[in-house]
Amino acid sequence: MQTLIPIFVAIASNLAWFSFTALATDASHEQYSAERREVSALGNLVAPPVMRDVEGFESTDRLKAIYFDALDWQGEETKVFAWLGMPTEITGKVPGIVLVHGGGGTAFKEWVQKWNDRGFAAISIAVEGQTDVRGASKAWQRHAWAGPQRSGIYGDSSQPLQDQWMYHAVADTVLANSLLRSLPQVDADQVGVMGISWGGVITSTVIGIDDRFAFAIPTYGCGNLATAENQYGRALGNNETYTQVWDPMLRLERATMPTLWLSWPGDQHFPLDKQAACYEAMSGRSMVSLIPGMRHGHGAGWNPPDSYAFAESVVETGTPWCRQREVTVQGDRCTVSFESTKPLRDAVLISTTDDGITGGRAWHETTADLTQTDDAWQVTAVLPTDTTAWFVNVHANDLTVSSHFQEQSH
């Protein structure tokens, strides 16, 4: 009998360990579930925040620097610096757009002006507590009501949720929407959002939270980054707060608005396969534009005409001017069909035989065949031997539309 006592002790010890582990797992799941609910609740910030003009900036009646009230941070009130602009010609109510910068950026006055020139009201927000004035160190000066700054790649995940930068960046974007759509000159049903790089990450996140946006343009930035083969994967692979609370993939099924995913094949930060997972997860219609040689940056992101043409088509017709209809592959021949309200002039197959992160691969362009049928445009091309990934681009004057990114098994 004595020889059985150690066995009973061991069994009891193991049962206690398993019970403790199960309880800890349940508690962890409940915590993440509660935090996901808190993030989703940011979509309830529908009341327009109080705003006031900022002195000391070259503002006009049409384009002015403002602060608007944001969420408290660590017990202190915060405000967001922004540029708010209206088109010169206003007949009736105009569409609008919220603009969100990326790393190293700020509220860009020039970006607002570009959208104003296209007939949109626009608000460009600074999401790290800064203005658009450079300090002695060349960094953007922080103002007296600044909230948190970004800490690396979700580097503040161990902090309480309401202290984390992404929590405030998403809230700022929702509040900017509430502010812009409240203005008497703006059509509240035609306000979109565009973000570049980290602003694209914010945009990818917010469209699953704030369903009032009429359209969205995530540029470069996306979700599904925990398994990316670059610095994002290295930083996020073991970050449960990201995978359980912040990954845009958690909510993209709720995103029903038309969305343009704008990037380029050489982007080192946000791989094309990760971006593709995001638009494939959406419920709304997605349009993709992958522009070779586009580069990564704020000017590179807002200079192409594609974002403006996309937004114009959505506010005018309710749908993107072009979108992929179907993709088929038979042997080495691929076929892609598009529906387009603009005439298409040519098609190009863009493919690679390399592996690894998409931004590090060599991409090759070959001419593809483009034909028009009664209600569609059809592209056919032969995939080079050993192709690992590909997409096709079609062009309407200076506009680029891409098929969905495809990975090819050997």
C-alpha positions, 0 to 999 in steps of 0.5 A: 500500500505504501508503494501506491502513495507516491503514485496517488500524490503524483496523480493529484499533483498533475490534476491540480496542475491541469486544473490550474492551467485550465483556469489560467487559460479560461481567465486569459480567454475572458480577458482577451474577450473583454478587451475585444469588446472594449475595442469594438466599443470605440465604434460608439464614439459617434458624438462629434468632439468639441473642436477649436481653431489653433492660433499660429498656423497659416489657416484660412476660412477653407483650410484651418488647423484645429484641435479636437477633444479625444479620450483621456490618457492616464488620467489626463485630457488629450486633444488631437491636432488636425488640418481640416479643409473644404473644397473651394467650390461647394454646391450642396453637401460634399463627400469627405475623407479622414486621413491617417499618417504613418510612421514619422508623419503627422497631420499633413496640410498638403494631403488635405489640399489634394483631396479638397482639389478633388471636391472632398472635405478632408481632415488629416489627423496627428495620432501621436500627440504632435503638431506639424511643426518641427522641433530642434531635433527635426522631430514633430513638436508634441503639444500640451494635450498629447496622448501616447506615442507609438512604441515600436510594433505594438511595443506597449502591449503589456500596458492596460488596454486603454493606455495603449497607442493603438487604442487611442489611434483608433479612437482618434480616427473614429472621432475624426469621422464623427467630427467631419460628418457633423459639419453642415457642408459634408454628406454624412453618408459619404465619408471615407478613410485613408491611411498610409503605412501605420495609418493603413494598419489603423485603417484596416483596424477601424473599418471593422469597428466603425461601420459608418465609413462609406469607403476605405483606402488602406495604403501599404498597411494591413493585418495578419502580420504575426506570421510575416517573414520580416520585422513584423512577424519577429515582433508579433509572433508571440504577442497574444495581445496582437493576435487576440485583440488587435489583428485587423483580421479579427473584425474584417468580416464586419467591414462591408464598405468598398475598399481599395487596397493600394500598395506595390510588389516591392514593399518590404514592410507589408507583404502582399500575401498578408494584405491579400488575407485581409481583403479576402476576409472582408464582406465588402467589395475590394479593389486592389491596386499594386503599382510597380515602382510605387515606393513606400512613403507618404508622398508615394502613397498619396500622389498616385491618382488611384485613391482619388479615382476610387473614392470618386467612383464610390461616392458617385455610383456606390461601387468601385469603378473596376473590380476583379470578377473571376480568376482561373488557372489551367496548367500554366495558363491563367485567366482573370476577368474584370468588370469596369466602367472605364475602358481598359487599354492593356494588361500585364502579368507580374510574376515571380519564381522566388520565395520569401517575403514578397517585397524581397522577391524579383518581380517580372512583367510580361505582356498579357492578352486583353479582350472585351466581352459584352459585360467584362474584360478578360486577361489571359497569360502564360505563367512562367515555369516555376512561378511562385506568385503572380497577379495581373495589372490592367490600366485605364489611362493612368489608373492601375487595377490588379487582380487578387494576389495569387500564390502558385504551388509547384 
